[in-house]
């Protein structure tokens, strides 16, 4: 970014490979399972309500091509790490800064192993 800020000052999407995309319902179910409780409720849409897609997909092609980036975690690992962070945030028993740095370290070590 320092050498070519114009090229990199843009929106970037990071997410799973197309083959690992899942539905919104599947994502909600996986989060609930990882969290340990909760429920997924499908309601009839109110005709005045904003329509929400049942399947959302990030286009990561630009990140892969221009940054030579690729996903490190599977969808299961990404959900597990994300929910672990939120559990730490809400329970407040640990140093969240240290916990976050530990997760970043784990992520970069996993990325290094994939190269």
Biopython code that builds the backbone (N, CA, C, O; Angstrom):
import numpy as np
from Bio.PDB.StructureBuilder import StructureBuilder

atoms = [
    (1, "UNK", "N", (0.811, -1.187, 0.000)),
    (1, "UNK", "CA", (0.000, 0.000, 0.000)),
    (1, "UNK", "C", (0.861, 1.260, 0.000)),
    (1, "UNK", "O", (0.499, 2.274, -0.597)),
    (2, "UNK", "N", (1.977, 1.184, 0.661)),
    (2, "UNK", "CA", (2.839, 2.347, 0.748)),
    (2, "UNK", "C", (3.408, 2.712, -0.620)),
    (2, "UNK", "O", (3.496, 3.891, -0.966)),
    (3, "UNK", "N", (3.790, 1.709, -1.391)),
    (3, "UNK", "CA", (4.411, 1.939, -2.694)),
    (3, "UNK", "C", (3.408, 2.294, -3.785)),
    (3, "UNK", "O", (3.754, 3.008, -4.726)),
    (4, "UNK", "N", (2.190, 1.817, -3.678)),
    (4, "UNK", "CA", (1.192, 2.072, -4.701)),
    (4, "UNK", "C", (-0.190, 2.234, -4.042)),
    (4, "UNK", "O", (-1.052, 1.370, -4.202)),
    (5, "UNK", "N", (-0.401, 3.323, -3.312)),
    (5, "UNK", "CA", (-1.658, 3.472, -2.557)),
    (5, "UNK", "C", (-2.907, 3.510, -3.429)),
    (5, "UNK", "O", (-3.959, 3.039, -2.997)),
    (6, "UNK", "N", (-2.829, 4.046, -4.621)),
    (6, "UNK", "CA", (-4.002, 4.111, -5.490)),
    (6, "UNK", "C", (-4.489, 2.704, -5.846)),
    (6, "UNK", "O", (-5.691, 2.441, -5.861)),
    (7, "UNK", "N", (-3.552, 1.812, -6.128)),
    (7, "UNK", "CA", (-3.915, 0.449, -6.514)),
    (7, "UNK", "C", (-4.624, -0.297, -5.379)),
    (7, "UNK", "O", (-5.520, -1.104, -5.628)),
    (8, "UNK", "N", (-4.223, -0.027, -4.143)),
    (8, "UNK", "CA", (-4.733, -0.809, -3.023)),
    (8, "UNK", "C", (-5.807, -0.094, -2.201)),
    (8, "UNK", "O", (-6.370, -0.690, -1.282)),
    (9, "UNK", "N", (-6.101, 1.165, -2.512)),
    (9, "UNK", "CA", (-7.131, 1.884, -1.743)),
    (9, "UNK", "C", (-8.491, 1.649, -2.393)),
    (9, "UNK", "O", (-9.058, 2.535, -3.033)),
    (10, "UNK", "N", (-8.986, 0.455, -2.215)),
    (10, "UNK", "CA", (-10.221, 0.021, -2.846)),
    (10, "UNK", "C", (-10.902, -0.968, -1.905)),
    (10, "UNK", "O", (-10.339, -1.338, -0.875)),
    (11, "UNK", "N", (-12.088, -1.386, -2.252)),
    (11, "UNK", "CA", (-12.795, -2.392, -1.459)),
    (11, "UNK", "C", (-12.254, -3.777, -1.800)),
    (11, "UNK", "O", (-11.993, -4.089, -2.962)),
    (12, "UNK", "N", (-12.091, -4.602, -0.765)),
    (12, "UNK", "CA", (-11.587, -5.965, -0.942)),
    (12, "UNK", "C", (-12.501, -6.932, -0.204)),
    (12, "UNK", "O", (-12.930, -6.652, 0.916)),
    (13, "UNK", "N", (-12.796, -8.048, -0.815)),
    (13, "UNK", "CA", (-13.573, -9.099, -0.170)),
    (13, "UNK", "C", (-12.664, -10.262, 0.185)),
    (13, "UNK", "O", (-11.820, -10.682, -0.606)),
    (14, "UNK", "N", (-12.855, -10.770, 1.391)),
    (14, "UNK", "CA", (-12.120, -11.942, 1.863)),
    (14, "UNK", "C", (-13.146, -12.929, 2.395)),
    (14, "UNK", "O", (-13.997, -12.566, 3.208)),
    (15, "UNK", "N", (-13.075, -14.145, 1.953)),
    (15, "UNK", "CA", (-14.035, -15.149, 2.374)),
    (15, "UNK", "C", (-13.624, -16.507, 1.849)),
    (15, "UNK", "O", (-12.478, -16.706, 1.446)),
    (16, "UNK", "N", (-14.560, -17.443, 1.855)),
    (16, "UNK", "CA", (-14.233, -18.803, 1.427)),
    (16, "UNK", "C", (-14.155, -18.922, -0.090)),
    (16, "UNK", "O", (-14.651, -18.072, -0.829)),
    (17, "UNK", "N", (-13.522, -19.995, -0.525)),
    (17, "UNK", "CA", (-13.553, -20.340, -1.935)),
    (17, "UNK", "C", (-15.001, -20.614, -2.332)),
    (17, "UNK", "O", (-15.818, -20.991, -1.493)),
    (18, "UNK", "N", (-15.309, -20.427, -3.589)),
    (18, "UNK", "CA", (-16.673, -20.649, -4.076)),
    (18, "UNK", "C", (-17.183, -22.035, -3.683)),
    (18, "UNK", "O", (-18.358, -22.191, -3.349)),
    (19, "UNK", "N", (-16.323, -23.023, -3.720)),
    (19, "UNK", "CA", (-16.728, -24.391, -3.397)),
    (19, "UNK", "C", (-17.086, -24.570, -1.919)),
    (19, "UNK", "O", (-17.695, -25.574, -1.550)),
    (20, "UNK", "N", (-16.713, -23.604, -1.071)),
    (20, "UNK", "CA", (-17.017, -23.686, 0.357)),
    (20, "UNK", "C", (-18.132, -22.752, 0.794)),
    (20, "UNK", "O", (-18.373, -22.610, 1.993)),
    (21, "UNK", "N", (-18.822, -22.109, -0.147)),
    (21, "UNK", "CA", (-19.924, -21.227, 0.220)),
    (21, "UNK", "C", (-21.074, -22.034, 0.793)),
    (21, "UNK", "O", (-21.308, -23.175, 0.394)),
    (22, "UNK", "N", (-21.790, -21.428, 1.734)),
    (22, "UNK", "CA", (-22.929, -22.083, 2.369)),
    (22, "UNK", "C", (-24.099, -21.105, 2.398)),
    (22, "UNK", "O", (-23.920, -19.903, 2.204)),
    (23, "UNK", "N", (-25.286, -21.628, 2.641)),
    (23, "UNK", "CA", (-26.466, -20.775, 2.717)),
    (23, "UNK", "C", (-26.458, -19.997, 4.028)),
    (23, "UNK", "O", (-25.739, -20.343, 4.965)),
    (24, "UNK", "N", (-27.263, -18.947, 4.079)),
    (24, "UNK", "CA", (-27.414, -18.158, 5.298)),
    (24, "UNK", "C", (-27.943, -19.047, 6.428)),
    (24, "UNK", "O", (-27.487, -18.943, 7.566)),
    (25, "UNK", "N", (-28.902, -19.916, 6.112)),
    (25, "UNK", "CA", (-29.449, -20.812, 7.125)),
    (25, "UNK", "C", (-28.373, -21.735, 7.686)),
    (25, "UNK", "O", (-28.286, -21.921, 8.899)),
    (26, "UNK", "N", (-27.556, -22.314, 6.811)),
    (26, "UNK", "CA", (-26.479, -23.211, 7.259)),
    (26, "UNK", "C", (-25.498, -22.445, 8.139)),
    (26, "UNK", "O", (-25.056, -22.969, 9.161)),
    (27, "UNK", "N", (-25.150, -21.218, 7.765)),
    (27, "UNK", "CA", (-24.254, -20.404, 8.578)),
    (27, "UNK", "C", (-24.855, -20.159, 9.955)),
    (27, "UNK", "O", (-24.171, -20.309, 10.967)),
    (28, "UNK", "N", (-26.129, -19.785, 9.998)),
    (28, "UNK", "CA", (-26.789, -19.546, 11.288)),
    (28, "UNK", "C", (-26.776, -20.812, 12.145)),
    (28, "UNK", "O", (-26.520, -20.743, 13.347)),
    (29, "UNK", "N", (-27.047, -21.947, 11.546)),
    (29, "UNK", "CA", (-27.050, -23.209, 12.289)),
    (29, "UNK", "C", (-25.659, -23.545, 12.828)),
    (29, "UNK", "O", (-25.527, -24.028, 13.952)),
    (30, "UNK", "N", (-24.636, -23.290, 12.036)),
    (30, "UNK", "CA", (-23.264, -23.567, 12.477)),
    (30, "UNK", "C", (-22.860, -22.638, 13.618)),
    (30, "UNK", "O", (-22.196, -23.067, 14.561)),
    (31, "UNK", "N", (-23.255, -21.373, 13.539)),
    (31, "UNK", "CA", (-22.949, -20.417, 14.606)),
    (31, "UNK", "C", (-23.651, -20.824, 15.888)),
    (31, "UNK", "O", (-23.040, -20.803, 16.956)),
    (32, "UNK", "N", (-24.911, -21.189, 15.805)),
    (32, "UNK", "CA", (-25.674, -21.619, 16.988)),
    (32, "UNK", "C", (-25.019, -22.845, 17.616)),
    (32, "UNK", "O", (-24.873, -22.921, 18.836)),
    (33, "UNK", "N", (-24.632, -23.793, 16.788)),
    (33, "UNK", "CA", (-23.978, -25.006, 17.306)),
    (33, "UNK", "C", (-22.672, -24.647, 18.020)),
    (33, "UNK", "O", (-22.394, -25.167, 19.101)),
    (34, "UNK", "N", (-21.876, -23.767, 17.425)),
    (34, "UNK", "CA", (-20.597, -23.372, 18.026)),
    (34, "UNK", "C", (-20.812, -22.564, 19.291)),
    (34, "UNK", "O", (-20.068, -22.719, 20.259)),
    (35, "UNK", "N", (-21.822, -21.702, 19.297)),
    (35, "UNK", "CA", (-22.111, -20.869, 20.465)),
    (35, "UNK", "C", (-22.622, -21.716, 21.627)),
    (35, "UNK", "O", (-22.357, -21.421, 22.792)),
    (36, "UNK", "N", (-23.356, -22.773, 21.289)),
    (36, "UNK", "CA", (-23.850, -23.680, 22.316)),
    (36, "UNK", "C", (-25.333, -23.552, 22.581)),
    (36, "UNK", "O", (-25.913, -24.414, 23.242)),
    (37, "UNK", "N", (-25.953, -22.521, 22.096)),
    (37, "UNK", "CA", (-27.397, -22.360, 22.220)),
    (37, "UNK", "C", (-27.866, -21.269, 21.261)),
    (37, "UNK", "O", (-27.064, -20.559, 20.654)),
    (38, "UNK", "N", (-29.175, -21.159, 21.144)),
    (38, "UNK", "CA", (-29.787, -20.186, 20.246)),
    (38, "UNK", "C", (-30.752, -20.901, 19.333)),
    (38, "UNK", "O", (-30.917, -22.118, 19.419)),
    (39, "UNK", "N", (-31.383, -20.153, 18.467)),
    (39, "UNK", "CA", (-32.312, -20.769, 17.529)),
    (39, "UNK", "C", (-32.371, -19.968, 16.246)),
    (39, "UNK", "O", (-32.115, -18.764, 16.218)),
    (40, "UNK", "N", (-32.710, -20.664, 15.208)),
    (40, "UNK", "CA", (-32.884, -20.086, 13.882)),
    (40, "UNK", "C", (-34.374, -20.114, 13.602)),
    (40, "UNK", "O", (-34.980, -21.184, 13.554)),
    (41, "UNK", "N", (-34.959, -18.956, 13.420)),
    (41, "UNK", "CA", (-36.396, -18.864, 13.185)),
    (41, "UNK", "C", (-36.624, -18.232, 11.822)),
    (41, "UNK", "O", (-36.145, -17.133, 11.544)),
    (42, "UNK", "N", (-37.353, -18.931, 10.987)),
    (42, "UNK", "CA", (-37.720, -18.402, 9.683)),
    (42, "UNK", "C", (-39.141, -17.868, 9.803)),
    (42, "UNK", "O", (-40.061, -18.605, 10.157)),
    (43, "UNK", "N", (-39.313, -16.600, 9.510)),
    (43, "UNK", "CA", (-40.638, -15.996, 9.596)),
    (43, "UNK", "C", (-41.112, -15.619, 8.202)),
    (43, "UNK", "O", (-40.312, -15.466, 7.279)),
    (44, "UNK", "N", (-42.399, -15.475, 8.065)),
    (44, "UNK", "CA", (-42.946, -15.018, 6.786)),
    (44, "UNK", "C", (-42.564, -13.565, 6.596)),
    (44, "UNK", "O", (-42.709, -12.757, 7.514)),
    (45, "UNK", "N", (-42.079, -13.227, 5.421)),
    (45, "UNK", "CA", (-41.654, -11.850, 5.203)),
    (45, "UNK", "C", (-42.826, -10.878, 5.212)),
    (45, "UNK", "O", (-43.873, -11.135, 4.618)),
    (46, "UNK", "N", (-42.630, -9.763, 5.895)),
    (46, "UNK", "CA", (-43.579, -8.668, 5.883)),
    (46, "UNK", "C", (-43.426, -7.984, 4.529)),
    (46, "UNK", "O", (-42.303, -7.719, 4.099)),
    (47, "UNK", "N", (-44.513, -7.698, 3.862)),
    (47, "UNK", "CA", (-44.384, -7.107, 2.524)),
    (47, "UNK", "C", (-43.706, -5.749, 2.551)),
    (47, "UNK", "O", (-43.241, -5.287, 1.509)),
    (48, "UNK", "N", (-43.630, -5.089, 3.704)),
    (48, "UNK", "CA", (-42.926, -3.810, 3.812)),
    (48, "UNK", "C", (-41.466, -3.988, 4.206)),
    (48, "UNK", "O", (-40.683, -3.039, 4.153)),
    (49, "UNK", "N", (-41.102, -5.200, 4.601)),
    (49, "UNK", "CA", (-39.739, -5.459, 5.065)),
    (49, "UNK", "C", (-38.763, -5.486, 3.894)),
    (49, "UNK", "O", (-39.135, -5.781, 2.758)),
    (50, "UNK", "N", (-37.519, -5.175, 4.196)),
    (50, "UNK", "CA", (-36.460, -5.248, 3.197)),
    (50, "UNK", "C", (-36.180, -6.717, 2.904)),
    (50, "UNK", "O", (-36.074, -7.525, 3.827)),
    (51, "UNK", "N", (-36.061, -7.064, 1.639)),
    (51, "UNK", "CA", (-35.783, -8.448, 1.245)),
    (51, "UNK", "C", (-34.333, -8.795, 1.591)),
    (51, "UNK", "O", (-33.415, -8.028, 1.299)),
    (52, "UNK", "N", (-34.143, -9.938, 2.205)),
    (52, "UNK", "CA", (-32.800, -10.428, 2.515)),
    (52, "UNK", "C", (-32.599, -11.729, 1.764)),
    (52, "UNK", "O", (-33.451, -12.617, 1.791)),
    (53, "UNK", "N", (-31.477, -11.831, 1.101)),
    (53, "UNK", "CA", (-31.182, -13.021, 0.312)),
    (53, "UNK", "C", (-30.939, -14.229, 1.212)),
    (53, "UNK", "O", (-30.418, -14.098, 2.319)),
    (54, "UNK", "N", (-31.318, -15.387, 0.731)),
    (54, "UNK", "CA", (-31.076, -16.623, 1.457)),
    (54, "UNK", "C", (-29.682, -17.170, 1.217)),
    (54, "UNK", "O", (-29.229, -18.073, 1.921)),
    (55, "UNK", "N", (-29.008, -16.622, 0.227)),
    (55, "UNK", "CA", (-27.667, -17.085, -0.104)),
    (55, "UNK", "C", (-26.827, -15.854, -0.423)),
    (55, "UNK", "O", (-27.104, -15.132, -1.382)),
    (56, "UNK", "N", (-25.808, -15.623, 0.381)),
    (56, "UNK", "CA", (-24.924, -14.481, 0.189)),
    (56, "UNK", "C", (-23.546, -14.995, -0.179)),
    (56, "UNK", "O", (-23.088, -15.993, 0.378)),
    (57, "UNK", "N", (-22.883, -14.333, -1.103)),
    (57, "UNK", "CA", (-21.576, -14.806, -1.545)),
    (57, "UNK", "C", (-20.640, -13.624, -1.762)),
    (57, "UNK", "O", (-20.994, -12.653, -2.431)),
    (58, "UNK", "N", (-19.454, -13.716, -1.195)),
    (58, "UNK", "CA", (-18.427, -12.705, -1.438)),
    (58, "UNK", "C", (-17.629, -13.097, -2.670)),
    (58, "UNK", "O", (-17.250, -14.257, -2.834)),
    (59, "UNK", "N", (-17.381, -12.136, -3.524)),
    (59, "UNK", "CA", (-16.539, -12.382, -4.691)),
    (59, "UNK", "C", (-15.102, -12.055, -4.294)),
    (59, "UNK", "O", (-14.732, -10.887, -4.182)),
    (60, "UNK", "N", (-14.302, -13.089, -4.085)),
    (60, "UNK", "CA", (-12.921, -12.901, -3.623)),
    (60, "UNK", "C", (-11.912, -12.930, -4.768)),
    (60, "UNK", "O", (-10.704, -12.931, -4.530)),
    (61, "UNK", "N", (-12.401, -12.953, -6.009)),
    (61, "UNK", "CA", (-11.514, -13.071, -7.173)),
    (61, "UNK", "C", (-10.475, -11.955, -7.214)),
    (61, "UNK", "O", (-9.308, -12.217, -7.506)),
    (62, "UNK", "N", (-10.872, -10.715, -6.927)),
    (62, "UNK", "CA", (-9.927, -9.591, -6.985)),
    (62, "UNK", "C", (-8.834, -9.757, -5.932)),
    (62, "UNK", "O", (-7.659, -9.529, -6.221)),
    (63, "UNK", "N", (-9.206, -10.149, -4.719)),
    (63, "UNK", "CA", (-8.217, -10.343, -3.656)),
    (63, "UNK", "C", (-7.231, -11.447, -4.023)),
    (63, "UNK", "O", (-6.033, -11.343, -3.757)),
    (64, "UNK", "N", (-7.749, -12.493, -4.632)),
    (64, "UNK", "CA", (-6.878, -13.603, -5.027)),
    (64, "UNK", "C", (-5.941, -13.187, -6.159)),
    (64, "UNK", "O", (-4.762, -13.539, -6.150)),
    (65, "UNK", "N", (-6.461, -12.441, -7.130)),
    (65, "UNK", "CA", (-5.650, -12.072, -8.296)),
    (65, "UNK", "C", (-4.652, -10.957, -7.980)),
    (65, "UNK", "O", (-3.472, -11.074, -8.309)),
    (66, "UNK", "N", (-5.111, -9.889, -7.352)),
    (66, "UNK", "CA", (-4.242, -8.725, -7.164)),
    (66, "UNK", "C", (-3.362, -8.810, -5.919)),
    (66, "UNK", "O", (-2.266, -8.249, -5.890)),
    (67, "UNK", "N", (-3.841, -9.508, -4.896)),
    (67, "UNK", "CA", (-3.062, -9.621, -3.658)),
    (67, "UNK", "C", (-2.401, -10.985, -3.513)),
    (67, "UNK", "O", (-1.612, -11.207, -2.594)),
    (68, "UNK", "N", (-2.724, -11.890, -4.421)),
    (68, "UNK", "CA", (-2.271, -13.283, -4.329)),
    (68, "UNK", "C", (-2.681, -13.896, -2.993)),
    (68, "UNK", "O", (-1.950, -14.689, -2.399)),
    (69, "UNK", "N", (-3.869, -13.508, -2.540)),
    (69, "UNK", "CA", (-4.429, -13.966, -1.272)),
    (69, "UNK", "C", (-5.246, -15.227, -1.516)),
    (69, "UNK", "O", (-5.808, -15.415, -2.594)),
    (70, "UNK", "N", (-5.307, -16.082, -0.515)),
    (70, "UNK", "CA", (-6.190, -17.240, -0.568)),
    (70, "UNK", "C", (-6.672, -17.536, 0.844)),
    (70, "UNK", "O", (-5.985, -17.214, 1.813)),
    (71, "UNK", "N", (-7.840, -18.141, 0.969)),
    (71, "UNK", "CA", (-8.363, -18.457, 2.297)),
    (71, "UNK", "C", (-7.424, -19.383, 3.063)),
    (71, "UNK", "O", (-6.800, -20.275, 2.487)),
    (72, "UNK", "N", (-7.336, -19.159, 4.352)),
    (72, "UNK", "CA", (-6.502, -19.980, 5.223)),
    (72, "UNK", "C", (-7.367, -20.971, 5.990)),
    (72, "UNK", "O", (-7.047, -22.157, 6.060)),
    (73, "UNK", "N", (-8.451, -20.489, 6.559)),
    (73, "UNK", "CA", (-9.325, -21.335, 7.369)),
    (73, "UNK", "C", (-10.480, -21.889, 6.538)),
    (73, "UNK", "O", (-10.952, -21.253, 5.596)),
    (74, "UNK", "N", (-10.919, -23.081, 6.911)),
    (74, "UNK", "CA", (-12.172, -23.614, 6.372)),
    (74, "UNK", "C", (-13.307, -22.814, 6.997)),
    (74, "UNK", "O", (-13.082, -22.056, 7.940)),
    (75, "UNK", "N", (-14.510, -22.970, 6.488)),
    (75, "UNK", "CA", (-15.657, -22.269, 7.062)),
    (75, "UNK", "C", (-15.861, -22.692, 8.518)),
    (75, "UNK", "O", (-16.212, -21.863, 9.358)),
    (76, "UNK", "N", (-15.645, -23.969, 8.821)),
    (76, "UNK", "CA", (-15.780, -24.442, 10.201)),
    (76, "UNK", "C", (-14.757, -23.765, 11.118)),
    (76, "UNK", "O", (-15.100, -23.321, 12.214)),
    (77, "UNK", "N", (-13.509, -23.688, 10.671)),
    (77, "UNK", "CA", (-12.468, -23.049, 11.484)),
    (77, "UNK", "C", (-12.745, -21.559, 11.659)),
    (77, "UNK", "O", (-12.563, -21.018, 12.750)),
    (78, "UNK", "N", (-13.183, -20.896, 10.599)),
    (78, "UNK", "CA", (-13.459, -19.461, 10.678)),
    (78, "UNK", "C", (-14.583, -19.182, 11.668)),
    (78, "UNK", "O", (-14.494, -18.239, 12.454)),
    (79, "UNK", "N", (-15.641, -19.992, 11.640)),
    (79, "UNK", "CA", (-16.744, -19.814, 12.590)),
    (79, "UNK", "C", (-16.272, -20.096, 14.003)),
    (79, "UNK", "O", (-16.609, -19.353, 14.925)),
    (80, "UNK", "N", (-15.493, -21.160, 14.192)),
    (80, "UNK", "CA", (-15.004, -21.502, 15.530)),
    (80, "UNK", "C", (-14.161, -20.367, 16.099)),
    (80, "UNK", "O", (-14.339, -19.986, 17.257)),
    (81, "UNK", "N", (-13.255, -19.828, 15.310)),
    (81, "UNK", "CA", (-12.381, -18.739, 15.782)),
    (81, "UNK", "C", (-13.182, -17.473, 16.057)),
    (81, "UNK", "O", (-12.925, -16.775, 17.038)),
    (82, "UNK", "N", (-14.140, -17.179, 15.205)),
    (82, "UNK", "CA", (-14.960, -15.981, 15.392)),
    (82, "UNK", "C", (-15.797, -16.088, 16.654)),
    (82, "UNK", "O", (-15.843, -15.147, 17.446)),
    (83, "UNK", "N", (-16.458, -17.217, 16.851)),
    (83, "UNK", "CA", (-17.297, -17.385, 18.038)),
    (83, "UNK", "C", (-16.439, -17.424, 19.296)),
    (83, "UNK", "O", (-16.857, -16.909, 20.333)),
    (84, "UNK", "N", (-15.256, -18.016, 19.234)),
    (84, "UNK", "CA", (-14.346, -18.000, 20.396)),
    (84, "UNK", "C", (-14.016, -16.564, 20.784)),
    (84, "UNK", "O", (-13.982, -16.236, 21.970)),
    (85, "UNK", "N", (-13.770, -15.702, 19.789)),
    (85, "UNK", "CA", (-13.456, -14.297, 20.083)),
    (85, "UNK", "C", (-14.650, -13.606, 20.749)),
    (85, "UNK", "O", (-14.480, -12.894, 21.739)),
    (86, "UNK", "N", (-15.850, -13.813, 20.212)),
    (86, "UNK", "CA", (-17.033, -13.181, 20.799)),
    (86, "UNK", "C", (-17.313, -13.695, 22.203)),
    (86, "UNK", "O", (-17.735, -12.926, 23.066)),
    (87, "UNK", "N", (-17.086, -14.979, 22.446)),
    (87, "UNK", "CA", (-17.262, -15.508, 23.802)),
    (87, "UNK", "C", (-16.296, -14.826, 24.767)),
    (87, "UNK", "O", (-16.676, -14.477, 25.884)),
    (88, "UNK", "N", (-15.069, -14.640, 24.347)),
    (88, "UNK", "CA", (-14.097, -13.925, 25.185)),
    (88, "UNK", "C", (-14.531, -12.488, 25.406)),
    (88, "UNK", "O", (-14.413, -11.965, 26.513)),
    (89, "UNK", "N", (-15.025, -11.858, 24.376)),
    (89, "UNK", "CA", (-15.476, -10.472, 24.476)),
    (89, "UNK", "C", (-16.606, -10.344, 25.497)),
    (89, "UNK", "O", (-16.585, -9.451, 26.345)),
    (90, "UNK", "N", (-17.592, -11.239, 25.410)),
    (90, "UNK", "CA", (-18.756, -11.134, 26.293)),
    (90, "UNK", "C", (-18.498, -11.624, 27.708)),
    (90, "UNK", "O", (-19.143, -11.145, 28.641)),
    (91, "UNK", "N", (-17.574, -12.566, 27.901)),
    (91, "UNK", "CA", (-17.355, -13.041, 29.272)),
    (91, "UNK", "C", (-16.340, -12.185, 30.013)),
    (91, "UNK", "O", (-16.327, -12.174, 31.244)),
    (92, "UNK", "N", (-15.486, -11.464, 29.284)),
    (92, "UNK", "CA", (-14.578, -10.501, 29.889)),
    (92, "UNK", "C", (-13.601, -11.052, 30.910)),
    (92, "UNK", "O", (-13.052, -10.287, 31.702)),
    (93, "UNK", "N", (-13.369, -12.359, 30.915)),
    (93, "UNK", "CA", (-12.494, -12.954, 31.919)),
    (93, "UNK", "C", (-11.022, -12.892, 31.554)),
    (93, "UNK", "O", (-10.159, -13.039, 32.420)),
    (94, "UNK", "N", (-10.727, -12.674, 30.276)),
    (94, "UNK", "CA", (-9.331, -12.646, 29.835)),
    (94, "UNK", "C", (-9.004, -11.300, 29.224)),
    (94, "UNK", "O", (-9.881, -10.471, 28.978)),
    (95, "UNK", "N", (-7.745, -11.110, 28.990)),
    (95, "UNK", "CA", (-7.257, -9.921, 28.305)),
    (95, "UNK", "C", (-7.594, -10.080, 26.820)),
    (95, "UNK", "O", (-6.953, -10.863, 26.119)),
    (96, "UNK", "N", (-8.600, -9.338, 26.341)),
    (96, "UNK", "CA", (-9.052, -9.484, 24.965)),
    (96, "UNK", "C", (-7.968, -9.092, 23.964)),
    (96, "UNK", "O", (-7.889, -9.666, 22.878)),
    (97, "UNK", "N", (-7.145, -8.133, 24.319)),
    (97, "UNK", "CA", (-6.050, -7.728, 23.435)),
    (97, "UNK", "C", (-5.092, -8.905, 23.226)),
    (97, "UNK", "O", (-4.714, -9.209, 22.094)),
    (98, "UNK", "N", (-4.706, -9.556, 24.309)),
    (98, "UNK", "CA", (-3.814, -10.710, 24.210)),
    (98, "UNK", "C", (-4.493, -11.851, 23.457)),
    (98, "UNK", "O", (-3.871, -12.497, 22.613)),
    (99, "UNK", "N", (-5.766, -12.101, 23.758)),
    (99, "UNK", "CA", (-6.502, -13.159, 23.075)),
    (99, "UNK", "C", (-6.521, -12.908, 21.566)),
    (99, "UNK", "O", (-6.312, -13.828, 20.776)),
    (100, "UNK", "N", (-6.775, -11.656, 21.173)),
    (100, "UNK", "CA", (-6.809, -11.291, 19.750)),
    (100, "UNK", "C", (-5.449, -11.497, 19.099)),
    (100, "UNK", "O", (-5.361, -12.039, 17.997)),
    (101, "UNK", "N", (-4.387, -11.068, 19.777)),
    (101, "UNK", "CA", (-3.040, -11.260, 19.234)),
    (101, "UNK", "C", (-2.704, -12.742, 19.102)),
    (101, "UNK", "O", (-2.063, -13.154, 18.135)),
    (102, "UNK", "N", (-3.141, -13.546, 20.080)),
    (102, "UNK", "CA", (-2.918, -14.992, 19.997)),
    (102, "UNK", "C", (-3.641, -15.586, 18.786)),
    (102, "UNK", "O", (-3.094, -16.441, 18.090)),
    (103, "UNK", "N", (-4.877, -15.127, 18.539)),
    (103, "UNK", "CA", (-5.612, -15.628, 17.375)),
    (103, "UNK", "C", (-4.935, -15.195, 16.069)),
    (103, "UNK", "O", (-4.864, -15.975, 15.120)),
    (104, "UNK", "N", (-4.447, -13.976, 16.023)),
    (104, "UNK", "CA", (-3.740, -13.507, 14.830)),
    (104, "UNK", "C", (-2.477, -14.332, 14.608)),
    (104, "UNK", "O", (-2.164, -14.703, 13.477)),
    (105, "UNK", "N", (-1.760, -14.615, 15.681)),
    (105, "UNK", "CA", (-0.549, -15.440, 15.586)),
    (105, "UNK", "C", (-0.892, -16.833, 15.059)),
    (105, "UNK", "O", (-0.194, -17.347, 14.185)),
    (106, "UNK", "N", (-1.957, -17.453, 15.578)),
    (106, "UNK", "CA", (-2.392, -18.766, 15.101)),
    (106, "UNK", "C", (-2.739, -18.712, 13.611)),
    (106, "UNK", "O", (-2.391, -19.613, 12.847)),
    (107, "UNK", "N", (-3.427, -17.645, 13.217)),
    (107, "UNK", "CA", (-3.817, -17.492, 11.821)),
    (107, "UNK", "C", (-2.591, -17.386, 10.913)),
    (107, "UNK", "O", (-2.516, -18.058, 9.884)),
    (108, "UNK", "N", (-1.640, -16.547, 11.295)),
    (108, "UNK", "CA", (-0.460, -16.363, 10.445)),
    (108, "UNK", "C", (0.392, -17.637, 10.398)),
    (108, "UNK", "O", (0.993, -17.939, 9.366)),
    (109, "UNK", "N", (0.449, -18.375, 11.492)),
    (109, "UNK", "CA", (1.172, -19.643, 11.484)),
    (109, "UNK", "C", (0.480, -20.643, 10.560)),
    (109, "UNK", "O", (1.142, -21.392, 9.843)),
    (110, "UNK", "N", (-0.856, -20.652, 10.580)),
    (110, "UNK", "CA", (-1.607, -21.537, 9.680)),
    (110, "UNK", "C", (-1.379, -21.129, 8.225)),
    (110, "UNK", "O", (-1.244, -21.986, 7.352)),
    (111, "UNK", "N", (-1.335, -19.827, 7.966)),
    (111, "UNK", "CA", (-1.092, -19.332, 6.603)),
    (111, "UNK", "C", (0.314, -19.720, 6.135)),
    (111, "UNK", "O", (0.504, -20.121, 4.987)),
    (112, "UNK", "N", (1.291, -19.597, 7.029)),
    (112, "UNK", "CA", (2.661, -19.951, 6.676)),
    (112, "UNK", "C", (2.785, -21.427, 6.320)),
    (112, "UNK", "O", (3.534, -21.791, 5.413)),
    (113, "UNK", "N", (2.051, -22.274, 7.032)),
    (113, "UNK", "CA", (2.109, -23.711, 6.775)),
    (113, "UNK", "C", (1.494, -24.081, 5.421)),
    (113, "UNK", "O", (1.859, -25.093, 4.823)),
    (114, "UNK", "N", (0.567, -23.260, 4.948)),
    (114, "UNK", "CA", (-0.114, -23.545, 3.675)),
    (114, "UNK", "C", (0.724, -23.152, 2.482)),
    (114, "UNK", "O", (0.421, -23.568, 1.364)),
    (115, "UNK", "N", (1.769, -22.362, 2.677)),
    (115, "UNK", "CA", (2.573, -21.901, 1.541)),
    (115, "UNK", "C", (3.573, -22.939, 1.106)),
    (115, "UNK", "O", (4.330, -22.710, 0.163)),
]
sb = StructureBuilder()
sb.init_structure("model")
sb.init_model(0)
sb.init_chain("A")
sb.init_seg("    ")
for serial, (resi, resn, name, xyz) in enumerate(atoms, 1):
    if name == "N":
        sb.init_residue(resn, " ", resi, " ")
    sb.init_atom(name, np.array(xyz, "f"), 0.0, 1.0, " ", f" {name:<3s}", serial, name[0])
structure = sb.get_structure()
